[in-house]
């Protein structure tokens, strides 16, 4: 298992900075996702690690040894691409064994390793078939098997699931997670899909405009975004502007247009700061409004349902309260009607003030 470290990695194309002094450590045996929109620099970063692009500055280290100047074929890297690039005239087992045959490995050893890997990826029964006889998910598993059979130090995956339909993507996410944990190969996975990154990765690096803007666990990135742009990219969120008071390690109070809201984590700001807090739609609860029984629950305020959308298992409500428009995602069997008055509750643990 190999640790990957990027130190101030820089890539310029003329006057354009594609990757801007990125620092990143991928722990040995872990799976890290580079997440960001198209053009943010994540694939260029991957190509520099693979040796397919020359950095303009910085360093790339495998286990503290620089690989700058080392040709791609000498870096002992396995790459899985968006396109499967399988040889159409070769059977599954011939595709998987190709890298080993190029290395001149003994035939008996090749067959042993190919059989083992095909068994791992559950394709042994399809060893004699050709790529045209396989489904998209099966072809991608062949591509992955061809990569891992060489026992690389590092596996790089460039949006490998984007050509699959929704059901196959879900199946392949589970497959890749299981395979990576079983083999323990240090893996860097590039994607623009937030769900993919959250489900697959031990840690996520979010990239915008060539910068690595936040790095952390999926839970930290989703629930503790560093700024509004990261929060928005990770999915729909609710923004609540206000002014902080009573800032302390035990909790703070945010004065908003809907009243005072208690926040557990805001000590990185000073009293009187004008800030924006965020809360995810799934972390907000609605209950029927009853004016005869005032709410005793912390962080409750009155709102009116303006829109209801059914998403098969969940209901999404658009609720107005004060000058806020709040989205709520509810998995319960109850249903509120448009125009109905409700009490909105936000758990203080899930109300987050951006550190930036």
N, C-alpha and C positions, 0 to 999 in steps of 0.2 A: 504494500500500500504506500502511496506517495502523497506527500503534502505539496500543494500548488500554492505559490505566492507570487503576486504581482506587485511590483514596487514602482509607483509613479509611471505606470505604463501610458505611453503617448503615441498617437498615430495621427499624422497630418497628411492630407491629400492637397497639395498646393497650399492655399490660404485657409482651407477648411480643416478644422480640428474635429476628427471623428471620435477619438477617444482621448480624454483630457486628464492625464495624470491619475490614473485609477490605481488605488491600493486595495488589494483583496487577498484574503487567505482562505483556501479551501482545505479544511482539515483532512488528514489521511482517512480514507475509507468513507467519507461523507458524500452526500449529493447536494450540490448547491445550484440553485436556479438563478440565472441572470434574466431579469424580467424588465421589459420596457417596450414602448411603442416602436414601430418601424422607424429605422434611421437613427436610433438612439446610440448605436455603437456596440451593441452586444455581440453581433455576429463578427464584426471586425476584431473585437477582443478575442473571440474564440479562434479566429483564423491566425492571429498573432501567436497565440499559445501553441497552435498546431504547426507553426512555422511556414504557413502559407502567405503571410504578410510580414514584412519586416517592420518592427517598431521604429518610430521616430525618436523615441527616448524611453527611459525607464528600463526595467529588467523583469525577466520571467524566470522563476526558480522552481526546480523540482527538488524537493528535499534539500533546500538551501544551496543547490548548485545551479548556476545560471545555464540556460540552454540557448542563449542568444548566439547566433552563428551556427547552431547545430541544425542540419537539414531535417526536414520533416520525417524522412524514413528512419532517422537515427534517434528520434525522440521517444520512440516506443509508446505511441499514442494510438488509441482506437477512435475512429470518428463515425458517427451515425448522422446521416444527412436527412434533410427534408424529403428529398427524392431518394428512393431506395437504391438506385444505381446497381441493380442486380444484373448479372450476365444472363440475357434471355435464352442463350443456347446451352446453358449449363443447368444441371439438376440442382436441387436444394443442397445436397451434400457436396457437390462440386463447387457451388458458390461459397459455401461455408469453409471449405478446405483451401480455397484459393491462396490466401495469405500464407498458409503453412507450406503449400507446395512451392510458392515463390522463394521461401526461405530454405528450401531443400531438405526439409525434415523427412525422416524415415517414414515410408508408406504405412507401416504398421502403427507407428505412433500417431500419424495423421488420422488414421481411421479411428483409433481409440479416442482421441480428443474430439473429433467431429461427432462421434456417437454420444459422448458424454454431454457435449453442448446441446446437441439436438434433443437429447432427453430433457435437459434443463429447460429449454424453451418449448418443450412439448410439441416437437415437429418430427420426431423420429419416424413416425408412420408415413410421413410425406417426403422422405429423403430422396426418393427417385423422381419426384414431380419437378416440373419446370415452373418458373415464376408466373407464366401466363395461366397456370392451373391453380393459382393460389389467390386467396382473398387479400385485400389490402393489409389487414392486420397480420396475416400469415407472412406476407412479404416483408413487413417491417420486422417481424421476429427473426426472419432469415438474415436481414441486414444486421440486426443486433448480435445474432449468433456468430456471424462472420467477423464481427468486431471483437467479441469477448474470447473467441477461440484462440486468439494469439496471446492471450493473457497480458494485455497492455498495462502499463503503469498508471495510465490516466485515460478516462473515457470522456470524449466531448460529443455532445448531442445538440444538433442545430435544428430546432423546431421539428423533431422527427414525427410528431403526431398530427401536424396541420393538414395533411392530405386525407385523414381518416374522418369518417362520419362520427357523430356525437357518441353513439353507443360504443363504437370501436375505440374511440379515444379514451373513454372511461375504462374499458377493459385493459387497454394498453398501459394506462397510468398505473393500475394495480399491478400489472405484470412487471413493469420496469422497476417499481418500488421493491417488489419481492425479489427480483433478480439482483438488483444492486445490493440489497442487504445480504443476500445469500453469498454473493461473490466478493463483496467488500471492495469493489473498485472505486477509487476516487473519481467522482463524476461531476462535470460542469454541464448544465443543461440550459440551453438558451430557449426562451419562449416569450411570446407576447400575451399568453393566456394566464390570467390571474389564478383561475381554479387549478390549472395544471401545476403552476408553481407551488401553490399552497398544499396540494395533495401529495406532490412528489418530494419536495425538498426538505432537507434538514435546516437549511438557511436560504434566504433570498437576498439577492442584491438588486435593488431597483435602480435602473439607469434612465436618465433623461439627458439629451443633448451632449452625449459623450461623457457625462459625469456619473459616478456612482454616488447617488444622493442618500441612500440608506441601506444598511446591511443588518440583518437580524433574523430571528426565527420567524416562521410564517405567522405565528400569533402576534409577535411584536409588530411586524409590518402591517398586519391587518388591523389590529386594535390600537396600536401606538404609532401611527404614521408621523413622520417628522414635520410634514407640512401639508397644506391643503391639496397640493398637486398629487402627492403620493396617495393621500386619502381618496381622492377622486379616481385615480387610476385603479385603485384596488376595489372599486365598485361604488355603487351609489352610497352617498353619505349625507348626513344632515349637518349643516353649518349654522352655528348659533353664536353671533357676535355679542359681546358684553364687556363689562368692566370687572376686574377681580378685586375682591376685598377679603380680609382675614386669611391671607395666604400663610399656610403652615404645612408641616409634614403630615399632620393629622387630617388635613383636608382644607379646602378653600371654598369660597362662595363667589359665584359668578352672577352679577346683576344683569338681567336680560329684559327684553320687552315682555316676557311672560312671567317675570318675577325672579326670585332668587333661586339659583340652582346650586346644590352642593356638588363639589368635585373632589375626588380622592387625591388626584395627582395634578398639581399645578405649581409646585414650589419652585420651578425654574423661572417663574415670573415674579415681579414685584407687585405689591399692593397698588391699586390704581391703574394697572396696565390695561389698555384696550386690547382684547384678545379675541380669537375665534375658537370656539369649542366645537367638537364633532361627536356625533353618536351614530352608530350604524342602525339602519332600519330594523334589523333583527334584534337589537338591544333595547328597543322601545316597546312599551306595553300600553294597550288601550283597555279601559274598562268603561262601562256605561256611566254617564254623568248623572248624579243625583244631587240636586241642589239642597235637598233636605238633610243630606249626610255629607258634610264637607270631608274631603280626603285627608286622611291622617298619614298617608304614605309620603315619604320624602321625595322631593323633586316631582311633584304632581302639579299639573296646570290644565286648565280647560281649553278644549279645541273643538273644531267642527270638521266633520268628514266631508271632503269636497269631491273625492273620486275613489272608486273601488275597482281593482283589477284582479281577476281570478287567474292564478298561475298553476293550477293543478296541484293541490296539496298546500298551497300558501295563498294568502290574500294580501295584496299590497294596497295600502290606504294612503291617500294624500290628505293631510290634515292641516288646517290653518289654525294658528294660535298667535295672537298679537300680530306682529309683522313677519312671523316665521311661516314658512311652508315646510311641513315635516312629512317625510315618507316613513311609513311603518310597515314592516313585514310580519305577518301574523300566521302561525301554523295551527291555531286553535279552530275548533268547529263553529265557534260563534261568528256572527256576521253583523257588521254595522252598516247602516244604509247611508247613502249620500244625504247630506244635510243634518245628520244626527250629531248631537252634542256628546262629547266623550271626555273622559279624563285621561290625560297623557302622562305616563310615568317613565322617567329616565333613571336607570340605576346609576348612582354616583360612580361606581367602579367602571362604568362603560362610557362615561362622559370625559372626553380627553381634550386637553388644551395643547395645541401644537407647540413644541419647544421653539420652533423658528417663528 
